[in-house]
């Protein structure tokens, strides 16, 4: 699964993992083939990413000979290099991509990047206007791995992204899903994927919703907590130790994390309709190009025929 993020790929990953004929490792997003964009942000307790082919192949060591093996990394569709790297190692691979209406995708992605501290600017339209400035290395947040992560317009160049895979894989090896169809009929979409993978599509797999979008209540508080957690200075480490010592033993880590999430995050507000209209006008050419590329009327499906 090559992406995108915020398009149901996490739910699809979990559902496919439950199929007995498929082996997908516990580590989602190994990002091994996205050599141009894969930089893990500092995360406490995060599993290390595989750096060598030996480490990557070790992810699949527990698969049985009868199982298909695969992985899911949402960066692979955005990456300029992943498609060629995958094709060199596994020319018979089957590729699953998921695309989403650009405005709603960027709105969800922006909230995720705010949550992950990659982004600090809360105005999505302003971030798009800042793209050239950020490419020049200015106004890049401290914890952003690289300026490219903040170039939102690059994320919705769907035809360019899919073409990279069609250049190295046969058409029958690539399945492009539409997020709306997966959201509206989860089961039918999963069975379509199982038929594409040539495994038993009659099994009842659990339907899931994971990695839901959340809104950061206070960007300033959110950034302060993250900085406090990540800073390695002796003074801050001492402060963390004092807080830990004052925390009652019966309050476990999961409870603390749950309280922190409730304090800092809430459900997303409905997107501003004026903003969404501006985004749709800006990215209508991408939707038109994708409609022609996939031979699907995405202009009508995504409501772009109603734009002024």
VOTORNU-252557 format. One record per residue: x, y, z of N, C-alpha, C in turn; residue in three letters. Coordinates in steps of 0.2 Angstrom, whole numbers, plus 5000, padded with zeros to 4 digits. Example, Ala and Ser with C-alpha at 12.3 -4.5 7.8 and 13.67 -1.06 7.14 Angstrom:
506649725039506249785039506649845039ALA
506449895035506849955036506450005039SER
END
This chain:
500449945000500050005000500450065000UNK
500350104995500850164994500550234996UNK
499950234999499650295001499050314998UNK
498850374999499050425003498850415011UNK
499150465015498850465022498250505022UNK
497850495027497150525028496650505023UNK
496750445020496350415015496150345017UNK
496150335023495850265025496350215025UNK
497050225023497550175023497650145029UNK
497650175035497750145041497250095043UNK
496550105041496050055042496149995037UNK
496350015031496449955026497049915028UNK
497549945031498149905033497949855039UNK
497549885044497349845049496849785047UNK
496449795042495949745040496349695036UNK
496749715032497149665028497549625032UNK
497849655038498249615043497849555046UNK
497249565046496849505049496649455045UNK
496849455038496749405033497249345034UNK
497049285035497549235036498049225030UNK
497849245024498249235018498749285017UNK
498749335022499149395021499549415027UNK
500249425026500649445031500849515030UNK
500749565035500949635035501249645042UNK
501849665042502149675049501849725053UNK
502049725060501749765065501949845063UNK
502549845061502749915059502449945053UNK
501949995054501650025048502150085047UNK
502150105041502650155038503350145039UNK
503650085037504350075037504750125033UNK
504450145027504650205023505350185020UNK
505450115019506150095017506350125010UNK
505850125005505950144998505850214997UNK
505650255002505550325001506150365003UNK
506650355000507350375002507450455001UNK
506950484997507050554996506650595001UNK
506150565005505650595009505650565016UNK
505950505017505850475023506350495029UNK
506050535033506450565039505950555045UNK
506150515049505650505055505850565060UNK
505250595062505350645067505550615074UNK
505850655078506050625085505350605089UNK
505250545090504750515094504950475100UNK
504750485106504950445111504650375111UNK
505050325111504850255111504650235104UNK
504750275099504650255092505150195090UNK
504850145086505250095084505750115078UNK
506350095078506750115073506550095066UNK
506650135061506550115054507050075051UNK
506950025047507449985044507850025039UNK
508550025040508950065036509350015031UNK
509349955032509749905027509249865024UNK
509349835018508949785015508849725020UNK
509349705024509249645029508749665034UNK
508849725037508349745042507649755039UNK
507549775033506949775030506649705029UNK
506949665026506749595025506549555031UNK
506949575037506749545043506049565046UNK
505749615043505049635045504649575043UNK
504749535038504349485036504549415038UNK
505049415043505249345045504749295047UNK
504249325050503749275053503149255048UNK
503249275042502749255037502849185035UNK
502249145034502349075031502449075024UNK
502649025021502749025014502149035010UNK
501549015013500949015009500649095009UNK
500949135013500649205014500949255009UNK
500449295007500749355003501049405008UNK
501549435007501849485011501849555008UNK
501749605013501649675010501749715016UNK
501749785015501849835020501449895017UNK
501349945022501050005020501450065022UNK
501550105018501950175019501650225015UNK
501250275018500950325015501350375011UNK
502050375012502450415009502650395002UNK
502550335000502750304994502450334988UNK
501850354989501450384983501750454982UNK
501950494987502150564987502950554985UNK
503250504987503950504985504150504977UNK
504650534975504850524968505250464967UNK
505550434972505950374971505750304973UNK
505150304977504950244979504750194974UNK
504350214969504150174964504650134960UNK
505250164959505750134955506150084960UNK
506250104966506550064971506149994972UNK
505450004973505049944974505049904968UNK
505049924962505049884956505749844955UNK
506249874957506949844957506949784961UNK
506649794967506749734972506149684971UNK
505549704969504949664969504549684962UNK
504849664956504449684950503749654949UNK
503649604953502949574953502449594958UNK
502749644962502349674967501649704965UNK
501149704969500549734967500449794972UNK
500249844968500249914971499549944973UNK
499349964979498749994980498850064982UNK
498450104979498550174980497850204982UNK
497750254986497150284988497150354987UNK
496650384983496650454982496050484985UNK
496050554987495550584990495450654987UNK
494850674987494650744985495150794988UNK
495550834984496050874986495950924992UNK
495350954992495251004997495150965004UNK
494750915004494650885011495250845013UNK
495650815008496350785009496750835013UNK
496850895010497350945012497150965019UNK
496450975020496250995027496350945032UNK
496250885031496450825036497250825036UNK
497550825031498350825031498550885036UNK
498350945035498550995038498450985046UNK
497850965048497750945055498250895058UNK
498350845054498850795056499550825057UNK
499750865052500450895053500450945059UNK
499950975060499951015066500050975072UNK
499650915072499650875078500350845079UNK
500750825073501350795073501950845074UNK
501750915075502250965075502650975069UNK
502450945064502850965057502651035055UNK
501951055056501751115055501551155061UNK
501651225061501451265066500951325064UNK
500851335057500451385055499751355055UNK
499251385058498551355059498151375053UNK
498351425049497951445043498151405037UNK
497751355035497951315029498051355023UNK
497651405021497751445015498451485016UNK
498551505021499251545022499851495021UNK
499751435023500251385022500451375015UNK
499851375011499951365004500251425001UNK
500151485003500451545000501151545002UNK
501351515008502051515010502451465007UNK
502251425002502651364999503251384996UNK
503351434992503951454989504451484995UNK
504151515000504651545005504951485009UNK
504551435010504751375014505251335009UNK
505151325003505551294999506251324999UNK
506251395000506951425001507251425008UNK
506851385012507151365019506951415024UNK
506451465022506251515027505551485030UNK
505451515036504751495040504651425040UNK
505151385041505051305042505051295049UNK
504551265052504551245059505151205062UNK
505251215068505851185071505851105070UNK
505251075071505250995070505050975064UNK
505051015059504850985052505450955049UNK
505450895046506050855044506350895038UNK
505950925034506250955028505650995025UNK
505851055021505351095018504851065014UNK
505051005010504650975006503950945009UNK
504050935016503450905019502850955020UNK
503051025019502551075020502351105013UNK
502551075007502251095001501651054999UNK
501151085001500451045001500251034994UNK
500451084989500251074982500551014979UNK
501150994981501450934979501050864981UNK
500750874986500350814989499750794984UNK
499450834980498850824976499050814969UNK
499650814967499850794960499750724959UNK
499150704959498950634959499250594952UNK
499050634947499250594940500050584940UNK
500450634942501150634942501350574946UNK
501050564952501250514957501050444954UNK
500450434952500250374949500650354943UNK
500850404939501250394933501850354934UNK
502150374940502850344942502750274943UNK
502150254945502050174946501850144940UNK
501550174935501350144929501950144924UNK
502450184926503050174921503450114923UNK
503350084929503750034931503349964932UNK
502749974933502349914934501749904928UNK
501549844927501049834922500349864925UNK
499949884921499249914923498949864928UNK
498949794927498549754931498849744938UNK
499449774939499749764945499649824950UNK
499249874947499049934951498349944952UNK
498149954958497449964960497350034963UNK
497050074960496950144963496250154966UNK
496150164972495550164975495350244977UNK
494650254977494450324978494250324986UNK
494450364990494350364997493550364998UNK
493150404995492450414996492150344995UNK
492350304991492050234990492250194996UNK
492850194998493050155004492650175010UNK
492550245011492250265017491450245016UNK
491150255010490450245010490250165010UNK
490750125007490650055007491250015009UNK
491450015015492049985017492149915015UNK
491649875016491649805015491749795007UNK
491349825003491449814996492149824993UNK
492449884996493049904994493649854996UNK
493549835002494049785005494049715001UNK
493449694999493349634995493649644988UNK
493549704985493949724979494649714979UNK
494949734985495649734986495849664987UNK
495449624990495649554991495649514984UNK
495149534980495149504973495749524969UNK
495949584970496549614967497149574969UNK
497149554975497749514978497649444977UNK
497149414974497049344973497049304979UNK
496749334984496649294990495849284991UNK
495649244996494949234998494649295000UNK
494149314996493749374997493049365000UNK
492949305003492349285006492349285013UNK
492949295016493049305023492749365026UNK
492449365032492249425035492849455039UNK
493049515037493549545040493249605044UNK
493549625050493249675054493249745050UNK
492749785051492749855048493049895053UNK
493449945052493849985057493850055054UNK
493950095059494050165058494650185063UNK
495250205060495750215064496050285061UNK
496550305066496950375064496450425062UNK
495950435066495450495065495750555066UNK
495550605062495850675062495650705069UNK
496050745072495950785078496150855077UNK
495850895081496050965081496450985087UNK
496951025086497351045092497051105095UNK
496851095101496551155105496951215105UNK
497551215107497951265108498651255105UNK
498851285099499451265096500051285101UNK
499951345104500551365109500651305114UNK
500151285118500151235123500451165120UNK
500151155114500351095111501151095109UNK
501451145107502151155105502551155112UNK
502251185117502651185123502751115126UNK
502151075126502251005129502650965125UNK
502650975118503150935114503850955115UNK
503951015116504651035117504951015124UNK
504451015129504650995136504850915135UNK
504450875131504550805131505150785127UNK
505350835122505950815118506550845120UNK
506550895124507250925125507650885130UNK
508250885129508750835133509150875137UNK
509050935139509450975143509350945150UNK
509950955154509850925161509350955165UNK
509151025165508651055168507951025167UNK
507851015160507150995158507150915160UNK
507650875159507650805161507450805169UNK
507750845173507650845180506850865181UNK
506650915177505950925178505450875176UNK
505650835171505250775169505250725175UNK
505850715178505950665183505550685189UNK
505450755191505050775196504350765195UNK
504150775189503450765188503250685188UNK
503750645186503550575186503550555194UNK
503950585198504050565205503350585208UNK
503050635206502450665209501850625207UNK
501850595201501350555199501150495203UNK
500550485205500350425209500550365205UNK
500750315209500950255205500350215202UNK
499750225205499150195202498950225195UNK
499250285194499050315187499550295182UNK
499350255178499750225173499850265167UNK
500350255163500550295157499950305152UNK
499550255151499050255147498550305149UNK
498450305156497950355158498150425158UNK
498850435159499150505158499050525151UNK
499250485146499150505139498450515137UNK
497950475140497250495138497050565141UNK
497250575147497150645150497450705146UNK
498050685143498450735139498050745133UNK
497850695130497450695123496850735124UNK
496450725129495850765130495950835132UNK
496550855135496650925136496950955130UNK
497250925126497550965120497150955113UNK
496750895113496450885106495650885107UNK
495350895102494650885101494450865094UNK
493850845093493650825087493650885082UNK
493750875075493950925071493250975070UNK
493351035069492751075067492651065060UNK
492051075057491851075050492351125047UNK
492551105041493051145037492651215035UNK
492951265035492651325032492551325025UNK
491851335023491651325016491951375011UNK
492151435013492451475009493151455007UNK
493551425012494151405011494151345007UNK
493651295008493651235004493451254996UNK
493051304995492951324989493551354985UNK
493951394989494551424986495051364984UNK
495151314989495551254987495351214981UNK
494651204981494451174975494551204968UNK
494451274969494551314963495351304961UNK
495751304966496451304964496651234962UNK
496351184964496551114962496151084957UNK
495651114954495251094949495651064944UNK
496151094941496551064935496750994937UNK
496950984944497250914946496650864945UNK
496050884947495550834947495350824940UNK
495350874936495150864929495650814926UNK
496350824927496850774924496750704927UNK
496550704933496550634936495950594933UNK
495350634932494750604929494950574922UNK
495350614919495550584912495950524913UNK
496450534917496950484918496650414920UNK
496150414925495850354927495250334924UNK
495050384919494350374915493750364920UNK
493750414925493250414930493050494930UNK
492350504931492150564932492150594939UNK
492750614941492850634948492650704949UNK
492550744943492350814943491650814946UNK
491250764944490550754947490550724954UNK
490950674955490950634961491150684967UNK
491650724965491850774971491550834971UNK
491050854967490650914967491050974963UNK
491550954959491851014956491451044950UNK
490951004948490551034943490051084946UNK
490051094952489651144956489951214957UNK
490651214956491051274957490851334952UNK
490851394955490651444950491251454945UNK
END
